[in-house]
Amino acid sequence: MYKKALRSVAIIVSREGASRNALLAAKGCLRENGKLILCLSDKDLNELIHIKEKGEQPTAEFFEAMLDDILIHLEK
């Protein structure tokens, strides 16, 4: 996520998802530096696969909901 390379979004995938401290760090990074870190778990990946297979909704809506949740709960 180098500033000169204009990288402002990262997606981190882990087996069990992010810990409480990891989520706090990601929110702090967004608040202080404007860099978005999305933390996905195996459960999230499975949900994305099911959404894609069934064609229920675009997978972009999944990420929009995740981003909305992050922004709503972002402290000042």
N, CA, C and O atoms as a Tripos MOL2 file, in Angstrom:
@<TRIPOS>MOLECULE
protein
  304   303    76     0     0
PROTEIN
NO_CHARGES

@<TRIPOS>ATOM
      1 N           0.8220   -1.1680    0.0000 N.3       1 MET1
      2 CA          0.0000    0.0000    0.0000 C.3       1 MET1
      3 C           0.8750    1.2440    0.0000 C.2       1 MET1
      4 O           0.7860    2.0940    0.8860 O.2       1 MET1
      5 N           1.7130    1.3240   -1.0100 N.am      2 TYR2
      6 CA          2.6230    2.4510   -1.1250 C.3       2 TYR2
      7 C           1.9140    3.6600   -1.7220 C.2       2 TYR2
      8 O           1.1530    3.5330   -2.6810 O.2       2 TYR2
      9 N           2.1680    4.8250   -1.1510 N.am      3 LYS3
     10 CA          1.5060    6.0460   -1.6070 C.3       3 LYS3
     11 C           1.8920    6.3960   -3.0460 C.2       3 LYS3
     12 O           1.0430    6.8170   -3.8320 O.2       3 LYS3
     13 N           3.1550    6.2240   -3.3880 N.am      4 LYS4
     14 CA          3.6080    6.5730   -4.7330 C.3       4 LYS4
     15 C           2.9850    5.6670   -5.7930 C.2       4 LYS4
     16 O           2.7850    6.0940   -6.9310 O.2       4 LYS4
     17 N           2.6810    4.4400   -5.4360 N.am      5 ALA5
     18 CA          2.0880    3.4990   -6.3890 C.3       5 ALA5
     19 C           0.5620    3.6080   -6.4090 C.2       5 ALA5
     20 O          -0.1050    2.8640   -7.1280 O.2       5 ALA5
     21 N           0.0130    4.5300   -5.6250 N.am      6 LEU6
     22 CA         -1.4280    4.7770   -5.5500 C.3       6 LEU6
     23 C          -2.2060    3.5350   -5.1300 C.2       6 LEU6
     24 O          -3.3110    3.2890   -5.6130 O.2       6 LEU6
     25 N          -1.6250    2.7680   -4.2390 N.am      7 ARG7
     26 CA         -2.3130    1.5930   -3.7120 C.3       7 ARG7
     27 C          -2.9860    1.9810   -2.4040 C.2       7 ARG7
     28 O          -2.3210    2.2580   -1.4060 O.2       7 ARG7
     29 N          -4.3030    1.9970   -2.4260 N.am      8 SER8
     30 CA         -5.0140    2.4170   -1.2180 C.3       8 SER8
     31 C          -6.0110    1.3750   -0.7260 C.2       8 SER8
     32 O          -6.7660    1.6370    0.2110 O.2       8 SER8
     33 N          -6.0210    0.1960   -1.3470 N.am      9 VAL9
     34 CA         -6.9270   -0.8650   -0.9280 C.3       9 VAL9
     35 C          -6.1520   -2.1670   -0.8240 C.2       9 VAL9
     36 O          -5.3480   -2.4970   -1.6950 O.2       9 VAL9
     37 N          -6.4060   -2.9080    0.2600 N.am     10 ALA10
     38 CA         -5.8000   -4.2250    0.4400 C.3      10 ALA10
     39 C          -6.8820   -5.1940    0.8790 C.2      10 ALA10
     40 O          -7.7900   -4.8290    1.6250 O.2      10 ALA10
     41 N          -6.7800   -6.4290    0.4130 N.am     11 ILE11
     42 CA         -7.6930   -7.4840    0.8330 C.3      11 ILE11
     43 C          -6.8550   -8.5640    1.4860 C.2      11 ILE11
     44 O          -5.9480   -9.1270    0.8730 O.2      11 ILE11
     45 N          -7.1740   -8.8430    2.7370 N.am     12 ILE12
     46 CA         -6.4420   -9.8530    3.4940 C.3      12 ILE12
     47 C          -7.3890  -11.0240    3.7390 C.2      12 ILE12
     48 O          -8.5030  -10.8460    4.2320 O.2      12 ILE12
     49 N          -6.9250  -12.2270    3.3860 N.am     13 VAL13
     50 CA         -7.7280  -13.4300    3.5700 C.3      13 VAL13
     51 C          -7.0610  -14.2880    4.6370 C.2      13 VAL13
     52 O          -5.8650  -14.5720    4.5800 O.2      13 VAL13
     53 N          -7.8800  -14.6960    5.6180 N.am     14 SER14
     54 CA         -7.3690  -15.5760    6.6610 C.3      14 SER14
     55 C          -8.4200  -16.6370    6.9670 C.2      14 SER14
     56 O          -9.6010  -16.4590    6.6670 O.2      14 SER14
     57 N          -7.9910  -17.7130    7.5510 N.am     15 ARG15
     58 CA         -8.8930  -18.8370    7.8380 C.3      15 ARG15
     59 C         -10.0860  -18.4330    8.6870 C.2      15 ARG15
     60 O         -11.2270  -18.7220    8.3260 O.2      15 ARG15
     61 N          -9.8440  -17.7780    9.7970 N.am     16 GLU16
     62 CA        -10.9010  -17.4850   10.7680 C.3      16 GLU16
     63 C         -11.3130  -16.0260   10.7690 C.2      16 GLU16
     64 O         -12.1130  -15.6210   11.6130 O.2      16 GLU16
     65 N         -10.8040  -15.2400    9.8700 N.am     17 GLY17
     66 CA        -11.1430  -13.8260    9.8440 C.3      17 GLY17
     67 C         -10.2100  -13.0210   10.7330 C.2      17 GLY17
     68 O          -9.3070  -13.5630   11.3710 O.2      17 GLY17
     69 N         -10.4410  -11.7470   10.7610 N.am     18 ALA18
     70 CA         -9.5750  -10.8400   11.5110 C.3      18 ALA18
     71 C          -9.9270  -10.8510   12.9920 C.2      18 ALA18
     72 O         -11.0890  -10.9930   13.3730 O.2      18 ALA18
     73 N          -8.9130  -10.7000   13.8040 N.am     19 SER19
     74 CA         -9.1390  -10.5790   15.2440 C.3      19 SER19
     75 C          -9.6630   -9.1670   15.5460 C.2      19 SER19
     76 O          -9.6700   -8.2910   14.6810 O.2      19 SER19
     77 N         -10.0850   -8.9780   16.7530 N.am     20 ARG20
     78 CA        -10.5880   -7.6620   17.1690 C.3      20 ARG20
     79 C          -9.5190   -6.5940   16.9850 C.2      20 ARG20
     80 O          -9.8070   -5.4990   16.5030 O.2      20 ARG20
     81 N          -8.2950   -6.9110   17.3660 N.am     21 ASN21
     82 CA         -7.2000   -5.9430   17.2340 C.3      21 ASN21
     83 C          -6.8760   -5.6500   15.7730 C.2      21 ASN21
     84 O          -6.5360   -4.5180   15.4290 O.2      21 ASN21
     85 N          -6.9770   -6.6510   14.9220 N.am     22 ALA22
     86 CA         -6.7230   -6.4360   13.4920 C.3      22 ALA22
     87 C          -7.7760   -5.5070   12.9000 C.2      22 ALA22
     88 O          -7.4570   -4.6400   12.0850 O.2      22 ALA22
     89 N          -9.0230   -5.6860   13.3060 N.am     23 LEU23
     90 CA        -10.0850   -4.8030   12.8180 C.3      23 LEU23
     91 C          -9.8870   -3.3770   13.3030 C.2      23 LEU23
     92 O         -10.1220   -2.4270   12.5570 O.2      23 LEU23
     93 N          -9.4560   -3.2250   14.5520 N.am     24 LEU24
     94 CA         -9.1630   -1.8800   15.0700 C.3      24 LEU24
     95 C          -8.0240   -1.2280   14.2960 C.2      24 LEU24
     96 O          -8.0690   -0.0310   14.0100 O.2      24 LEU24
     97 N          -7.0050   -2.0120   13.9580 N.am     25 ALA25
     98 CA         -5.8740   -1.4820   13.1840 C.3      25 ALA25
     99 C          -6.3240   -1.0820   11.7810 C.2      25 ALA25
    100 O          -5.8980   -0.0490   11.2640 O.2      25 ALA25
    101 N          -7.1820   -1.8940   11.1640 N.am     26 ALA26
    102 CA         -7.6770   -1.5810    9.8200 C.3      26 ALA26
    103 C          -8.5120   -0.3010    9.8360 C.2      26 ALA26
    104 O          -8.4020    0.5310    8.9340 O.2      26 ALA26
    105 N          -9.3450   -0.1480   10.8620 N.am     27 LYS27
    106 CA        -10.1410    1.0790   10.9760 C.3      27 LYS27
    107 C          -9.2520    2.2890   11.2120 C.2      27 LYS27
    108 O          -9.5060    3.3600   10.6610 O.2      27 LYS27
    109 N          -8.2180    2.1350   12.0190 N.am     28 GLY28
    110 CA         -7.2770    3.2210   12.2590 C.3      28 GLY28
    111 C          -6.5390    3.6210   11.0040 C.2      28 GLY28
    112 O          -6.3040    4.8050   10.7650 O.2      28 GLY28
    113 N          -6.1750    2.6450   10.2080 N.am     29 CYS29
    114 CA         -5.4810    2.9190    8.9440 C.3      29 CYS29
    115 C          -6.3920    3.6870    7.9840 C.2      29 CYS29
    116 O          -5.9490    4.6080    7.2970 O.2      29 CYS29
    117 N          -7.6580    3.3010    7.9450 N.am     30 LEU30
    118 CA         -8.6150    4.0100    7.0880 C.3      30 LEU30
    119 C          -8.8140    5.4350    7.5710 C.2      30 LEU30
    120 O          -8.8100    6.3740    6.7760 O.2      30 LEU30
    121 N          -8.9870    5.5920    8.8670 N.am     31 ARG31
    122 CA         -9.2500    6.9100    9.4420 C.3      31 ARG31
    123 C          -8.0510    7.8490    9.2950 C.2      31 ARG31
    124 O          -8.2210    9.0190    8.9510 O.2      31 ARG31
    125 N          -6.8430    7.3470    9.5530 N.am     32 GLU32
    126 CA         -5.6670    8.2110    9.5790 C.3      32 GLU32
    127 C          -5.0000    8.3900    8.2210 C.2      32 GLU32
    128 O          -4.4700    9.4620    7.9280 O.2      32 GLU32
    129 N          -5.0210    7.3470    7.3860 N.am     33 ASN33
    130 CA         -4.2860    7.4030    6.1240 C.3      33 ASN33
    131 C          -5.1540    7.2810    4.8830 C.2      33 ASN33
    132 O          -4.6650    7.4540    3.7670 O.2      33 ASN33
    133 N          -6.4400    6.9840    5.0650 N.am     34 GLY34
    134 CA         -7.3240    6.8210    3.9200 C.3      34 GLY34
    135 C          -7.0790    5.5390    3.1530 C.2      34 GLY34
    136 O          -7.4060    5.4500    1.9700 O.2      34 GLY34
    137 N          -6.5030    4.5420    3.8180 N.am     35 LYS35
    138 CA         -6.2190    3.2600    3.1650 C.3      35 LYS35
    139 C          -7.1870    2.2150    3.7010 C.2      35 LYS35
    140 O          -7.3300    2.0400    4.9110 O.2      35 LYS35
    141 N          -7.8520    1.5220    2.7730 N.am     36 LEU36
    142 CA         -8.8830    0.5520    3.1350 C.3      36 LEU36
    143 C          -8.2880   -0.8510    3.1680 C.2      36 LEU36
    144 O          -7.6550   -1.2910    2.2080 O.2      36 LEU36
    145 N          -8.4970   -1.5420    4.2740 N.am     37 ILE37
    146 CA         -8.0730   -2.9320    4.4160 C.3      37 ILE37
    147 C          -9.3230   -3.7600    4.6790 C.2      37 ILE37
    148 O          -9.9720   -3.6010    5.7130 O.2      37 ILE37
    149 N          -9.6630   -4.6520    3.7380 N.am     38 LEU38
    150 CA        -10.7860   -5.5600    3.9060 C.3      38 LEU38
    151 C         -10.2580   -6.9000    4.3810 C.2      38 LEU38
    152 O          -9.3320   -7.4520    3.7870 O.2      38 LEU38
    153 N         -10.8360   -7.4190    5.4380 N.am     39 CYS39
    154 CA        -10.4060   -8.6920    6.0060 C.3      39 CYS39
    155 C         -11.4710   -9.7410    5.7230 C.2      39 CYS39
    156 O         -12.5940   -9.6380    6.2160 O.2      39 CYS39
    157 N         -11.1220  -10.7500    4.9300 N.am     40 LEU40
    158 CA        -12.0480  -11.8120    4.5660 C.3      40 LEU40
    159 C         -11.6640  -13.1140    5.2520 C.2      40 LEU40
    160 O         -10.4860  -13.3840    5.4850 O.2      40 LEU40
    161 N         -12.6650  -13.9090    5.5700 N.am     41 SER41
    162 CA        -12.4420  -15.2230    6.1630 C.3      41 SER41
    163 C         -12.8420  -16.2980    5.1540 C.2      41 SER41
    164 O         -13.3550  -15.9890    4.0780 O.2      41 SER41
    165 N         -12.6050  -17.5550    5.5070 N.am     42 ASP42
    166 CA        -13.0460  -18.6600    4.6580 C.3      42 ASP42
    167 C         -14.5590  -18.6200    4.4690 C.2      42 ASP42
    168 O         -15.0690  -18.9200    3.3900 O.2      42 ASP42
    169 N         -15.2660  -18.2460    5.5280 N.am     43 LYS43
    170 CA        -16.7250  -18.1530    5.4610 C.3      43 LYS43
    171 C         -17.1520  -17.1150    4.4230 C.2      43 LYS43
    172 O         -18.0890  -17.3450    3.6580 O.2      43 LYS43
    173 N         -16.4640  -15.9720    4.4000 N.am     44 ASP44
    174 CA        -16.7720  -14.9320    3.4160 C.3      44 ASP44
    175 C         -16.5160  -15.4240    1.9920 C.2      44 ASP44
    176 O         -17.3060  -15.1580    1.0870 O.2      44 ASP44
    177 N         -15.4090  -16.1430    1.7990 N.am     45 LEU45
    178 CA        -15.0930  -16.6670    0.4720 C.3      45 LEU45
    179 C         -16.1310  -17.6850    0.0200 C.2      45 LEU45
    180 O         -16.5310  -17.6950   -1.1440 O.2      45 LEU45
    181 N         -16.5670  -18.5410    0.9440 N.am     46 ASN46
    182 CA        -17.6160  -19.5090    0.6050 C.3      46 ASN46
    183 C         -18.9110  -18.8030    0.2230 C.2      46 ASN46
    184 O         -19.5930  -19.2140   -0.7160 O.2      46 ASN46
    185 N         -19.2470  -17.7480    0.9460 N.am     47 GLU47
    186 CA        -20.4510  -16.9830    0.6320 C.3      47 GLU47
    187 C         -20.3440  -16.3420   -0.7460 C.2      47 GLU47
    188 O         -21.3160  -16.3280   -1.5010 O.2      47 GLU47
    189 N         -19.1700  -15.8110   -1.0790 N.am     48 LEU48
    190 CA        -18.9590  -15.2290   -2.4050 C.3      48 LEU48
    191 C         -19.1100  -16.2730   -3.5020 C.2      48 LEU48
    192 O         -19.6790  -15.9910   -4.5560 O.2      48 LEU48
    193 N         -18.6050  -17.4740   -3.2590 N.am     49 ILE49
    194 CA        -18.7290  -18.5570   -4.2410 C.3      49 ILE49
    195 C         -20.1950  -18.9290   -4.4400 C.2      49 ILE49
    196 O         -20.6370  -19.1080   -5.5740 O.2      49 ILE49
    197 N         -20.9490  -19.0460   -3.3570 N.am     50 HIS50
    198 CA        -22.3680  -19.3860   -3.4570 C.3      50 HIS50
    199 C         -23.1480  -18.2910   -4.1810 C.2      50 HIS50
    200 O         -24.0380  -18.5840   -4.9790 O.2      50 HIS50
    201 N         -22.8190  -17.0480   -3.9060 N.am     51 ILE51
    202 CA        -23.4800  -15.9260   -4.5930 C.3      51 ILE51
    203 C         -23.2130  -16.0150   -6.0880 C.2      51 ILE51
    204 O         -24.1210  -15.8330   -6.9000 O.2      51 ILE51
    205 N         -21.9740  -16.2930   -6.4470 N.am     52 LYS52
    206 CA        -21.5910  -16.3690   -7.8570 C.3      52 LYS52
    207 C         -22.2650  -17.5540   -8.5400 C.2      52 LYS52
    208 O         -22.7400  -17.4370   -9.6700 O.2      52 LYS52
    209 N         -22.3070  -18.7020   -7.8500 N.am     53 GLU53
    210 CA        -22.9260  -19.8960   -8.4400 C.3      53 GLU53
    211 C         -24.4170  -19.7120   -8.6790 C.2      53 GLU53
    212 O         -24.9380  -20.0920   -9.7270 O.2      53 GLU53
    213 N         -25.0980  -19.1270   -7.7010 N.am     54 LYS54
    214 CA        -26.5480  -18.9710   -7.8000 C.3      54 LYS54
    215 C         -26.9510  -17.7510   -8.6110 C.2      54 LYS54
    216 O         -28.0860  -17.6690   -9.0820 O.2      54 LYS54
    217 N         -26.0490  -16.8150   -8.7770 N.am     55 GLY55
    218 CA        -26.3600  -15.6030   -9.5220 C.3      55 GLY55
    219 C         -27.3970  -14.7370   -8.8290 C.2      55 GLY55
    220 O         -28.1100  -13.9760   -9.4820 O.2      55 GLY55
    221 N         -27.4840  -14.8490   -7.5010 N.am     56 GLU56
    222 CA        -28.4790  -14.1110   -6.7380 C.3      56 GLU56
    223 C         -28.2820  -12.6060   -6.8120 C.2      56 GLU56
    224 O         -29.2240  -11.8560   -7.0660 O.2      56 GLU56
    225 N         -27.0790  -12.1850   -6.5920 N.am     57 GLN57
    226 CA        -26.7580  -10.7600   -6.5850 C.3      57 GLN57
    227 C         -25.3260  -10.6210   -7.0910 C.2      57 GLN57
    228 O         -24.5420  -11.5660   -7.0050 O.2      57 GLN57
    229 N         -24.9910   -9.4760   -7.6040 N.am     58 PRO58
    230 CA        -23.5860   -9.2820   -7.9900 C.3      58 PRO58
    231 C         -22.6820   -9.3530   -6.7520 C.2      58 PRO58
    232 O         -23.0640   -8.8960   -5.6740 O.2      58 PRO58
    233 N         -21.5020   -9.9190   -6.9090 N.am     59 THR59
    234 CA        -20.5870  -10.0120   -5.7710 C.3      59 THR59
    235 C         -20.1690   -8.6320   -5.2870 C.2      59 THR59
    236 O         -19.7280   -8.4830   -4.1480 O.2      59 THR59
    237 N         -20.3010   -7.6240   -6.1400 N.am     60 ALA60
    238 CA        -19.9640   -6.2570   -5.7300 C.3      60 ALA60
    239 C         -20.8470   -5.8080   -4.5780 C.2      60 ALA60
    240 O         -20.4090   -5.0320   -3.7290 O.2      60 ALA60
    241 N         -22.0850   -6.2850   -4.5390 N.am     61 GLU61
    242 CA        -22.9840   -5.9130   -3.4430 C.3      61 GLU61
    243 C         -22.4790   -6.4600   -2.1100 C.2      61 GLU61
    244 O         -22.6710   -5.8290   -1.0700 O.2      61 GLU61
    245 N         -21.8400   -7.6180   -2.1330 N.am     62 PHE62
    246 CA        -21.2570   -8.1960   -0.9250 C.3      62 PHE62
    247 C         -20.1920   -7.2480   -0.3640 C.2      62 PHE62
    248 O         -20.1640   -6.9630    0.8330 O.2      62 PHE62
    249 N         -19.3180   -6.7680   -1.2550 N.am     63 PHE63
    250 CA        -18.2640   -5.8580   -0.8130 C.3      63 PHE63
    251 C         -18.8140   -4.4940   -0.4200 C.2      63 PHE63
    252 O         -18.2900   -3.8560    0.4930 O.2      63 PHE63
    253 N         -19.8610   -4.0420   -1.0970 N.am     64 GLU64
    254 CA        -20.4980   -2.7770   -0.7190 C.3      64 GLU64
    255 C         -21.0630   -2.8580    0.6930 C.2      64 GLU64
    256 O         -20.9170   -1.9220    1.4790 O.2      64 GLU64
    257 N         -21.7070   -3.9750    1.0140 N.am     65 ALA65
    258 CA        -22.2620   -4.1590    2.3540 C.3      65 ALA65
    259 C         -21.1460   -4.1870    3.3900 C.2      65 ALA65
    260 O         -21.2900   -3.6240    4.4760 O.2      65 ALA65
    261 N         -20.0400   -4.8340    3.0630 N.am     66 MET66
    262 CA        -18.9010   -4.9000    3.9790 C.3      66 MET66
    263 C         -18.3210   -3.5010    4.2030 C.2      66 MET66
    264 O         -18.0060   -3.1270    5.3330 O.2      66 MET66
    265 N         -18.1840   -2.7390    3.1290 N.am     67 LEU67
    266 CA        -17.6510   -1.3840    3.2240 C.3      67 LEU67
    267 C         -18.5980   -0.4780    4.0080 C.2      67 LEU67
    268 O         -18.1530    0.3270    4.8250 O.2      67 LEU67
    269 N         -19.9050   -0.6070    3.7620 N.am     68 ASP68
    270 CA        -20.8790    0.1800    4.5150 C.3      68 ASP68
    271 C         -20.7680   -0.0940    6.0050 C.2      68 ASP68
    272 O         -20.8080    0.8300    6.8170 O.2      68 ASP68
    273 N         -20.6260   -1.3670    6.3630 N.am     69 ASP69
    274 CA        -20.4960   -1.7330    7.7690 C.3      69 ASP69
    275 C         -19.2500   -1.1080    8.3910 C.2      69 ASP69
    276 O         -19.2890   -0.6260    9.5230 O.2      69 ASP69
    277 N         -18.1540   -1.1180    7.6510 N.am     70 ILE70
    278 CA        -16.9080   -0.5180    8.1550 C.3      70 ILE70
    279 C         -17.0870    0.9930    8.3580 C.2      70 ILE70
    280 O         -16.6970    1.5370    9.3910 O.2      70 ILE70
    281 N         -17.6710    1.6510    7.3780 N.am     71 LEU71
    282 CA        -17.8130    3.1030    7.4500 C.3      71 LEU71
    283 C         -18.8130    3.5320    8.5230 C.2      71 LEU71
    284 O         -18.6180    4.5540    9.1820 O.2      71 LEU71
    285 N         -19.8710    2.7640    8.6980 N.am     72 ILE72
    286 CA        -20.8730    3.1050    9.7100 C.3      72 ILE72
    287 C         -20.2770    3.0230   11.1030 C.2      72 ILE72
    288 O         -20.5900    3.8440   11.9650 O.2      72 ILE72
    289 N         -19.4210    2.0380   11.3270 N.am     73 HIS73
    290 CA        -18.8550    1.8220   12.6520 C.3      73 HIS73
    291 C         -17.4830    2.4860   12.8400 C.2      73 HIS73
    292 O         -16.7860    2.2030   13.8150 O.2      73 HIS73
    293 N         -17.1060    3.3470   11.9300 N.am     74 LEU74
    294 CA        -15.8190    4.0350   12.0170 C.3      74 LEU74
    295 C         -15.9290    5.2090   12.9990 C.2      74 LEU74
    296 O         -16.7450    6.1120   12.8130 O.2      74 LEU74
    297 N         -15.1090    5.1820   14.0280 N.am     75 GLU75
    298 CA        -15.1150    6.2710   15.0070 C.3      75 GLU75
    299 C         -14.2970    7.4330   14.4780 C.2      75 GLU75
    300 O         -13.4610    7.2690   13.5900 O.2      75 GLU75
    301 N         -14.5470    8.6020   15.0310 N.am     76 LYS76
    302 CA        -13.7980    9.7970   14.6020 C.3      76 LYS76
    303 C         -12.5370    9.9530   15.3880 C.2      76 LYS76
    304 O         -11.7830   10.9000   15.1640 O.2      76 LYS76
@<TRIPOS>BOND
     1     1     2 1
     2     2     3 1
     3     3     4 2
     4     3     5 am
     5     5     6 1
     6     6     7 1
     7     7     8 2
     8     7     9 am
     9     9    10 1
    10    10    11 1
    11    11    12 2
    12    11    13 am
    13    13    14 1
    14    14    15 1
    15    15    16 2
    16    15    17 am
    17    17    18 1
    18    18    19 1
    19    19    20 2
    20    19    21 am
    21    21    22 1
    22    22    23 1
    23    23    24 2
    24    23    25 am
    25    25    26 1
    26    26    27 1
    27    27    28 2
    28    27    29 am
    29    29    30 1
    30    30    31 1
    31    31    32 2
    32    31    33 am
    33    33    34 1
    34    34    35 1
    35    35    36 2
    36    35    37 am
    37    37    38 1
    38    38    39 1
    39    39    40 2
    40    39    41 am
    41    41    42 1
    42    42    43 1
    43    43    44 2
    44    43    45 am
    45    45    46 1
    46    46    47 1
    47    47    48 2
    48    47    49 am
    49    49    50 1
    50    50    51 1
    51    51    52 2
    52    51    53 am
    53    53    54 1
    54    54    55 1
    55    55    56 2
    56    55    57 am
    57    57    58 1
    58    58    59 1
    59    59    60 2
    60    59    61 am
    61    61    62 1
    62    62    63 1
    63    63    64 2
    64    63    65 am
    65    65    66 1
    66    66    67 1
    67    67    68 2
    68    67    69 am
    69    69    70 1
    70    70    71 1
    71    71    72 2
    72    71    73 am
    73    73    74 1
    74    74    75 1
    75    75    76 2
    76    75    77 am
    77    77    78 1
    78    78    79 1
    79    79    80 2
    80    79    81 am
    81    81    82 1
    82    82    83 1
    83    83    84 2
    84    83    85 am
    85    85    86 1
    86    86    87 1
    87    87    88 2
    88    87    89 am
    89    89    90 1
    90    90    91 1
    91    91    92 2
    92    91    93 am
    93    93    94 1
    94    94    95 1
    95    95    96 2
    96    95    97 am
    97    97    98 1
    98    98    99 1
    99    99   100 2
   100    99   101 am
   101   101   102 1
   102   102   103 1
   103   103   104 2
   104   103   105 am
   105   105   106 1
   106   106   107 1
   107   107   108 2
   108   107   109 am
   109   109   110 1
   110   110   111 1
   111   111   112 2
   112   111   113 am
   113   113   114 1
   114   114   115 1
   115   115   116 2
   116   115   117 am
   117   117   118 1
   118   118   119 1
   119   119   120 2
   120   119   121 am
   121   121   122 1
   122   122   123 1
   123   123   124 2
   124   123   125 am
   125   125   126 1
   126   126   127 1
   127   127   128 2
   128   127   129 am
   129   129   130 1
   130   130   131 1
   131   131   132 2
   132   131   133 am
   133   133   134 1
   134   134   135 1
   135   135   136 2
   136   135   137 am
   137   137   138 1
   138   138   139 1
   139   139   140 2
   140   139   141 am
   141   141   142 1
   142   142   143 1
   143   143   144 2
   144   143   145 am
   145   145   146 1
   146   146   147 1
   147   147   148 2
   148   147   149 am
   149   149   150 1
   150   150   151 1
   151   151   152 2
   152   151   153 am
   153   153   154 1
   154   154   155 1
   155   155   156 2
   156   155   157 am
   157   157   158 1
   158   158   159 1
   159   159   160 2
   160   159   161 am
   161   161   162 1
   162   162   163 1
   163   163   164 2
   164   163   165 am
   165   165   166 1
   166   166   167 1
   167   167   168 2
   168   167   169 am
   169   169   170 1
   170   170   171 1
   171   171   172 2
   172   171   173 am
   173   173   174 1
   174   174   175 1
   175   175   176 2
   176   175   177 am
   177   177   178 1
   178   178   179 1
   179   179   180 2
   180   179   181 am
   181   181   182 1
   182   182   183 1
   183   183   184 2
   184   183   185 am
   185   185   186 1
   186   186   187 1
   187   187   188 2
   188   187   189 am
   189   189   190 1
   190   190   191 1
   191   191   192 2
   192   191   193 am
   193   193   194 1
   194   194   195 1
   195   195   196 2
   196   195   197 am
   197   197   198 1
   198   198   199 1
   199   199   200 2
   200   199   201 am
   201   201   202 1
   202   202   203 1
   203   203   204 2
   204   203   205 am
   205   205   206 1
   206   206   207 1
   207   207   208 2
   208   207   209 am
   209   209   210 1
   210   210   211 1
   211   211   212 2
   212   211   213 am
   213   213   214 1
   214   214   215 1
   215   215   216 2
   216   215   217 am
   217   217   218 1
   218   218   219 1
   219   219   220 2
   220   219   221 am
   221   221   222 1
   222   222   223 1
   223   223   224 2
   224   223   225 am
   225   225   226 1
   226   226   227 1
   227   227   228 2
   228   227   229 am
   229   229   230 1
   230   230   231 1
   231   231   232 2
   232   231   233 am
   233   233   234 1
   234   234   235 1
   235   235   236 2
   236   235   237 am
   237   237   238 1
   238   238   239 1
   239   239   240 2
   240   239   241 am
   241   241   242 1
   242   242   243 1
   243   243   244 2
   244   243   245 am
   245   245   246 1
   246   246   247 1
   247   247   248 2
   248   247   249 am
   249   249   250 1
   250   250   251 1
   251   251   252 2
   252   251   253 am
   253   253   254 1
   254   254   255 1
   255   255   256 2
   256   255   257 am
   257   257   258 1
   258   258   259 1
   259   259   260 2
   260   259   261 am
   261   261   262 1
   262   262   263 1
   263   263   264 2
   264   263   265 am
   265   265   266 1
   266   266   267 1
   267   267   268 2
   268   267   269 am
   269   269   270 1
   270   270   271 1
   271   271   272 2
   272   271   273 am
   273   273   274 1
   274   274   275 1
   275   275   276 2
   276   275   277 am
   277   277   278 1
   278   278   279 1
   279   279   280 2
   280   279   281 am
   281   281   282 1
   282   282   283 1
   283   283   284 2
   284   283   285 am
   285   285   286 1
   286   286   287 1
   287   287   288 2
   288   287   289 am
   289   289   290 1
   290   290   291 1
   291   291   292 2
   292   291   293 am
   293   293   294 1
   294   294   295 1
   295   295   296 2
   296   295   297 am
   297   297   298 1
   298   298   299 1
   299   299   300 2
   300   299   301 am
   301   301   302 1
   302   302   303 1
   303   303   304 2
@<TRIPOS>SUBSTRUCTURE
     1 MET1         2 RESIDUE 1 A MET
     2 TYR2         6 RESIDUE 1 A TYR
     3 LYS3        10 RESIDUE 1 A LYS
     4 LYS4        14 RESIDUE 1 A LYS
     5 ALA5        18 RESIDUE 1 A ALA
     6 LEU6        22 RESIDUE 1 A LEU
     7 ARG7        26 RESIDUE 1 A ARG
     8 SER8        30 RESIDUE 1 A SER
     9 VAL9        34 RESIDUE 1 A VAL
    10 ALA10       38 RESIDUE 1 A ALA
    11 ILE11       42 RESIDUE 1 A ILE
    12 ILE12       46 RESIDUE 1 A ILE
    13 VAL13       50 RESIDUE 1 A VAL
    14 SER14       54 RESIDUE 1 A SER
    15 ARG15       58 RESIDUE 1 A ARG
    16 GLU16       62 RESIDUE 1 A GLU
    17 GLY17       66 RESIDUE 1 A GLY
    18 ALA18       70 RESIDUE 1 A ALA
    19 SER19       74 RESIDUE 1 A SER
    20 ARG20       78 RESIDUE 1 A ARG
    21 ASN21       82 RESIDUE 1 A ASN
    22 ALA22       86 RESIDUE 1 A ALA
    23 LEU23       90 RESIDUE 1 A LEU
    24 LEU24       94 RESIDUE 1 A LEU
    25 ALA25       98 RESIDUE 1 A ALA
    26 ALA26      102 RESIDUE 1 A ALA
    27 LYS27      106 RESIDUE 1 A LYS
    28 GLY28      110 RESIDUE 1 A GLY
    29 CYS29      114 RESIDUE 1 A CYS
    30 LEU30      118 RESIDUE 1 A LEU
    31 ARG31      122 RESIDUE 1 A ARG
    32 GLU32      126 RESIDUE 1 A GLU
    33 ASN33      130 RESIDUE 1 A ASN
    34 GLY34      134 RESIDUE 1 A GLY
    35 LYS35      138 RESIDUE 1 A LYS
    36 LEU36      142 RESIDUE 1 A LEU
    37 ILE37      146 RESIDUE 1 A ILE
    38 LEU38      150 RESIDUE 1 A LEU
    39 CYS39      154 RESIDUE 1 A CYS
    40 LEU40      158 RESIDUE 1 A LEU
    41 SER41      162 RESIDUE 1 A SER
    42 ASP42      166 RESIDUE 1 A ASP
    43 LYS43      170 RESIDUE 1 A LYS
    44 ASP44      174 RESIDUE 1 A ASP
    45 LEU45      178 RESIDUE 1 A LEU
    46 ASN46      182 RESIDUE 1 A ASN
    47 GLU47      186 RESIDUE 1 A GLU
    48 LEU48      190 RESIDUE 1 A LEU
    49 ILE49      194 RESIDUE 1 A ILE
    50 HIS50      198 RESIDUE 1 A HIS
    51 ILE51      202 RESIDUE 1 A ILE
    52 LYS52      206 RESIDUE 1 A LYS
    53 GLU53      210 RESIDUE 1 A GLU
    54 LYS54      214 RESIDUE 1 A LYS
    55 GLY55      218 RESIDUE 1 A GLY
    56 GLU56      222 RESIDUE 1 A GLU
    57 GLN57      226 RESIDUE 1 A GLN
    58 PRO58      230 RESIDUE 1 A PRO
    59 THR59      234 RESIDUE 1 A THR
    60 ALA60      238 RESIDUE 1 A ALA
    61 GLU61      242 RESIDUE 1 A GLU
    62 PHE62      246 RESIDUE 1 A PHE
    63 PHE63      250 RESIDUE 1 A PHE
    64 GLU64      254 RESIDUE 1 A GLU
    65 ALA65      258 RESIDUE 1 A ALA
    66 MET66      262 RESIDUE 1 A MET
    67 LEU67      266 RESIDUE 1 A LEU
    68 ASP68      270 RESIDUE 1 A ASP
    69 ASP69      274 RESIDUE 1 A ASP
    70 ILE70      278 RESIDUE 1 A ILE
    71 LEU71      282 RESIDUE 1 A LEU
    72 ILE72      286 RESIDUE 1 A ILE
    73 HIS73      290 RESIDUE 1 A HIS
    74 LEU74      294 RESIDUE 1 A LEU
    75 GLU75      298 RESIDUE 1 A GLU
    76 LYS76      302 RESIDUE 1 A LYS
